[in-house]
Amino acid sequence: MNPNIFRAYDIRGIFGVDFQPKDFYHIARTYANCFQPKTVALGHDVRESSPQLWEQVADGLQDADVEVLNLGQISTDMLYFAVVHYQTDGGITISASHNPAAYNGMKLVGRGATPISSDTELFDLRDAIGNRSLLKKPKISCRGSLQPAPFLEAYLTHLRSFVNWQQLSSRRIVINANSGLAGQTAEYLLEETPIHICARLFSKPDGTFADIPAGRPDPLRPENRELTTKAVKQTGADLAVAWDADADRCFFFDENGEFVEGCYITGLLAQQLLAEKRSGKIIFDPRAIWAVEGAVKNTNGTPMLNRCGHSFIKARMQEMDALFAGETSGHYYFRDNFYADNGMIPFLLLLENLCEKRSSLTELVNPLRAEYPVSGEINFAFESQGLMFDAMNVVRHTLHWLGNPFQIEVPVDGISVRFPKSHKSDTGFHRLGPGSWRFNLRESNTEPLLRLNLEAIRDLPLLIEKTEQLSEVLENLGGKRETAFRWENR
């Protein structure tokens, strides 16, 4: 087993290459020994290899005298709900999220759906697996049981509790489930509403992902976005929503088929929740921050910056009792959802917001787009980890090439640098204004990529100039740009 399958917040690798099915049995036995759970909720995603891996984990847990609750085929956010609903000591889902079908892995949580990550003993689990003496012990004579755990109706009831269903009015939408379970869940939720699904993309679960462009069930892939945009234009839909294969991330497209960046959705959802709760802490990642900060401060909220990644966000939310958190990557977290992320709640909340205000998505998001233009996430692939490390160092030590003055932000995740231009406001205070721009460059926790995000204040030409300039620097350092600039196709 390749130890590198243990990532910052999950286990993930190529099935049959980085690990064999029996390795998942060993992981399960070691998990049981390290965490001593009595009951564990266990599910799997739609991948063809997932049932086989599920059986290995179930056997490993049962051989350690753990009672296993069989959740069957699930989305990742269903796992979080089931762990809390059944009050189990932990939960595991077999999944590799948005990676191609050749990949698989697992996400692990503790009691209350608390994530198990590199900050909370995931690497200890990895190291303990190297000690095979545990596995030489005889199996416990009292084998744990395997119990069915029906939860779908309770889960749907939980989701419905987040919105006022009387507010929903007639809207026409496109859904793209990327061959996961999100399409089925959306159908269940909307079946008695005036919302009309006018186009369905990859709504049938299919673990081969054979029909999805490049076989990658990731809504952020340009070829995937183009299909959703085309469906909106062909149908005249009011908006579209797309989920990744394990359905814990969601993404939105407006009535023109334009993709809506995650920082803008975070800002809109934060405003909506703060208007209801009157105040609260809102957590977000460092990739694009100005739109979120502006929206939160204008709605009596407290903005808080945090490292990227679901396990790190959840831990901070619990620590601060935060109302809501959002990531540029499309993860959205809710205090009333056990501080966990969920792919359906943002979808329902945004529908409610549009119907209540009788607005289009463009009308809601365009003020943020104009005030805080962003590049979107641009990915660069390098031939080796060493070249990626070197590129980060070169950028870090040559910032003066990009402009002066500059301010290096407190490290949160990767390199974050702002190039401010101060303007005096009507109240006499100096604030960032046009001519200000900022970037974040970080190493992906899930793929061998450097991810670049830029933003500016009311200055789209500057954003384009600096995005192309910094991208050229990274390409000259050996990075292969895998993401087209939005303006390249216009």
N, C-alpha and C positions, 0 to 999 in steps of 0.2 A: 504493500500500500504506500502510495506517495504521500508523505506527511504534509505536503503543500496543499492538499485538499482541505486542510483546516485553515479557513480564511478568517478575516476579522470578525465576521458575525454569522458565518454558517460553514457548512461542509459542502464542497462542490468540486467535481472533477469529471473526467471522461470515463464512462462506464466501460469496464473491461481493459482499460489502459492504466488509469490512475488508481483503480481499486477493482476488486472482484466482489461478487455478491457476499462471500463468506466474511469479508472485511466488515460488512455492516453488522453481521452477527457479533463480531468482536467489539465493535463500537458500542453496540447495545448492552452487551455484558458489562463493559467497562463503565458505561454511563450509569447502569444500575448500581455498580459497586461504589462509584464516586459520589453519587447523589442520594442513594438509598431511598428511592421512591417506592411507595406501596402501590400506587395506581398511575398509569401513564396513558394519555390519549394518543392514538396513533393513526395517522392518515397518509394518503399519498396523492400525487398529482396525476395528470393524464398520460404521462410518458409510458411507453411500452415496457421499459425496464423497471418501472416503479412497483408493480405488484410483486415481482420477484424480490426486490430489495425490502419491501414492506414485510414479506414473510420472514426474511432473515432477521430483521429487527424485532419482529414479534416473537420469534423463537428465542432470541437472545434475552429479551426481557422476561419471558415466561420461565426460561431456564434459571433466571435469577430470582424466581418467586415474586415477580411483579405482575399485578393484574393489569391486563391490557384492554383498553376500551377501543373497539374497532370503529373508526370514523369512516372508513371506506375512502372513496375518491372525493377529494376536497380541494378547495382553494386554501391558500395559506392563512387568510384572515379568518376562515372557518375554524382553523386549529385554535387560534387565540380565544375565540368565543367558547369552543367546546371545553377547553381547559378550565375556564372560569365557570361555565355552566355546570359541569360535573364535579367541580372542585377537586380535580386531580392534582397529584404532586408534580406533574410535568406533562409535556407533550412533545411529540416529534411528527414532522411531516416529511415524507420523501419527495424532494423536489429540487430542481435546478433553475427555478424561476424562468427567466427569459432566455436562457442559453439554448443552443440547438439541441436536437433530440439525442445526440450522442452523449450529452452530459446528464449527470444526475447528482444527487446529494441529499442533504437533510438540514432542516432548521430545527433547533431544540429550544425549548422554553422550560422554565420552572413553574412553581406554583404561582397562580395569578397571572399566567402568561408572561412572566418576567423573562426576558431573553437571556440565553446563555451565549456569551460572546468571548472574544479574546480578553475583554476586561473582567469577565465573570466565569473563569475556569474552563473555557473551551480549549485553550492550549494545555491546561493541566490534564484534560481528558485525552488530548492527543499524546501527551508524554506518558500517561499511564498505560496507553494501549501498547507502547513499546515494551512494557513489562508483561510478558506473556505468562508469568507464573500464575496470575489470576485465572487465566483460561485453562490451566492444567488442573485446577481444583475440580473435584467431582461436582456434577450438577446437583443442585439442591433437590432433595427428595420431594418436597412439596412444590410442585410446579405451579406457576401463576396461571390464572384463568384467562380466557379470551371472551370478552363480552360485547354484544352489539351495543351501539350507542347512537340511537336516532336523535338528531338534534336540529334538523333543517327547519321545522316549523318554528321552534323557539328562536333560531337564528334570524329568520325572516321577521318575526315579531320584534326582535331587538333592533333590526335595521329600520323598521317602520317607525320606531319610537323617536327617531331623530327629526322627523319632519311633520308638519301639519298637512295631512293629505287633502284637506278641504281647499288648500291653497293651489293645488295643482290644476292647471287648465290645459286646454288643447295645445300640444306641441308635437312637432314631427322631428324625430331623431334618427340618427344612424348609430349602430353599435358595431364595434369590432372587438370580438372576444379572443382573437389570436389563438383559436382552437383550444382554449381552456374552458373553465366552467362559468366564467362571468356572464356569458350570454344567457345561459339557463337561469341563473339567479336574477338577472335583470328582467327576464320574461315573467318570472314568478312575482316580482315586486310590482310590475306595472300592469298586470293583467286586468285589474279592476279600476284603472285610472284612465283619464282622457288622453294620456300620452300615447302617441302612435309611433311604432317602430317602422320606419319606411324603407330601411335597408339593413341587412344583417350580413356582416363580413366574418367569415371563419367562426360562426356561432356554434357549430357542431364540435364537441370535444374530439380531438384527434392527436394522439401523442406522437405521431410521426412528424407533424408540422410540415407535411409534404407540400401542401398547397400554398403555404406562406412564402413570400419572396425570400430567397436565400435560406429558407428553412429556419429563420430566426424569429421567434414569436415575441418581438420587442417593438412596441409602438413607436419608439424613438428612431428606429431605422428609417432613413429617407424613403426607401422603396415602399415601406409599410405605410408611412404617412401619406404618400401620394395616392394610395388606394382609398384611404379614408377621405381625403380631400375630394377626389373624383366622385365618390359616392354622395357627398354633400351637395356638390354642384349639380349632379345628375338628378337628384331627388328634390332639390330645393328645401332641404331639411333646415330646421332652426339651429341645430347643433349636432355634433357627433361626440361620442365618447369611445375611447379605446382602452383596453386593459392588457397587461402582459399575461403570459400563459398561466401563472399561478394566481392572478387576479388580485394581488394586493397593491398594485399600482394602477392609477388611471390617469388618462390624458384627454384633453378637450380640444375641439375644433369649433370655430364660430360658424355663423351662417354663410360665410364666404368660403369656407373650407380652410381658413387660416388656422394654423396650429397656435394654441395659447400656451405660452411658456408657464412652467410650474410655479415660478415666483409670483406671477400675476394671480394664478388660482389660489396660492397660499394667501396673498393679500385679500382677495375677495372673500374667501372663507373665513379668514380672521375677522374681517369687518362684520360679516354676518353673525358670527358667534358672539363677538364682543357687543354688538348691538342688543343681543338678547340677554347676555349675562352682565352687562354694564361695565365690566372690567375683567382683567385676567392677564396671565403671562402667555406669550406666544413665542414658540421656539422655531428657529429656522436655520438652515445650513449656510455656509459662507460662499457658495457659488455665485449667487446674485442676491444682494441684500437690500438695495435701496427701495425697491417697490414695496417690499414687505414692511420695512421700517416705517415708511411713510404712511402706509395704510393702517398699521397698528397704532402709531402715535396719534393719528387723526381720529381714532375710535376709542381713546382712553385705555389702550392696552399697554403692556410692558413688553417690548421686543427683547429677545434673548438669543444670542448666537451660539451655535453648538456644532460639534463635529458631525460630518456626514455619517449615515448608516443607521439602520433601524434599531439596532441594539443600543447604540449610544444615545440616540434621541429618546428612546423609551426610558432609559435609566434617568436621564436629566428631567424628563417630564414628571416622573414619580418623585424625584428629589424636590422639585420646585412646585409640585401640584399644578402644572401648567394646564391651561384650558385646551390648547390646540398646538400642533406642530405641523410644519410642512417642509418638504424637501423639493428641490428643483427636479429631482428624479421621479417625481410623481407619487411619492409616499405621503399620506396624510394621516395624522394621529389625533386621537380624541380622548380627552379625560374620561368622558362617559362611555368610552369603549375600552376600558381597562388600560388607558394610556397607549393602546396599540394602534397600529395602522390598519386601514381598511379601504378596499377599493370601491365599495358600493356607497358608503356614507357620503363622500364628496359629490358623487353623481346625484344622489337624492337631494342634498342640500343646494347644489347649484340649480337643479330644476325648480326647487321651491323658490329660490331667490329670483329667478327669471320670471316665474309665474306671478309671484307676489308684486314685483315691481313693474310687470308688464313691459319688460325690456328685452332687447336682444342681447346676446352675449357680447357682441361688438360694442354696444352702448355701455356695457358695464366695464369692459376691459380696456377700451381705447384710451381713456384718460391715463391709465397706468402705462400703456405702451408709449404714449407721447411724452410723458414725464420722465420715464425711466426705460429707454430703449436698451435691449439686451441682445447679445450675439446668439444666445442659445448655446448648448454644450457642443464643443468641437473636439473630436477625439483624434489622437495621434498614436499610431502604433510604432513601436521600436523593436529592433531585432533582438535586443536583450535587456534584462533588468539593469545592467550596468550602464547602458547607453541612456536609459530613461533617467537614472540617477544623475548622470553627468549633465544631461540637458537641464534638469531642475537646478543644478548648481550654477550652470552658466547663466541662466535667467536670473537667479537670485543675486549674482554678483555683477550683473551688467545692466541694472535697472535704469541707470542714467541715460542709456541709449533710447529709452522710451519716453523720456520727458522729465522735466523738473518744475517745481519741487515734487518729490514723491514721499509717501508715508507707508512704511511696511507695517501692516496690521499685526496685532498679537497673533501668533500662530494658533490656528484652530484646526485646520485641515489643509495641508499643502501650503502654498505661498499665496498670500492675499496682499495686494498692493493698491493703493489709491493715489491718484494724481489730481489733487484738489485745486479748484479755482474758487476763491471765496467771493461771495457777493453780499452786500449789506441789505438786509431785509427792511420792511417798513417799520419794524419794531426796533431797529437799530442793531440787531444781532447779525453777526456774520454767519452765513450758511453756504453750503455747497451750491453752485449754480452751473449754468451752461459752460462747457469747457472742462468740467470735472469728469473723470472716467476712472475705472477700477477694473482689476482682473483677479481671478483666482485660478491657480494652476495646481492640480493635485493628481496623485496616482490613484487609479481605480482600485477599489477593494475587491472587485469581482472579475475584472478582465485585465490583460496586460496592456494597458493604455494610459497615456496622460490625457487628462480632461481639462479643457480650457473654457472658461466663461468670462465674458467681458460685459460691462454695463456702463452707461453714461447718463448724464442728466440733461435732458432736452436738447440733445445734440447727436442726431443719427449719423450725419456725415463723419463726425469725429469717431463714433463707435466703429463704423465701417473701416476707417483709416487705421485705427489702432488694432482692430481684429486682424486685418490683413498683414500689418507690420509684425505683430507678435507671432502670427502663424508662420510667416516666412522665416523668422528666427528659429522656430522649432523644427521646421522642415530642413533648414540648413544644418541643424544639429542631428539629423538622422531620423526625424519623425515623419511617418507617412500619414498625411491627413486623410482620415476616413469619412469626414463629415463635410458636406457641401455647405458653403455660406448660403444663407437664405437669399441674399440678393444676387447670387450667381445665376439663378433661374428666372430672373425678372427682366 
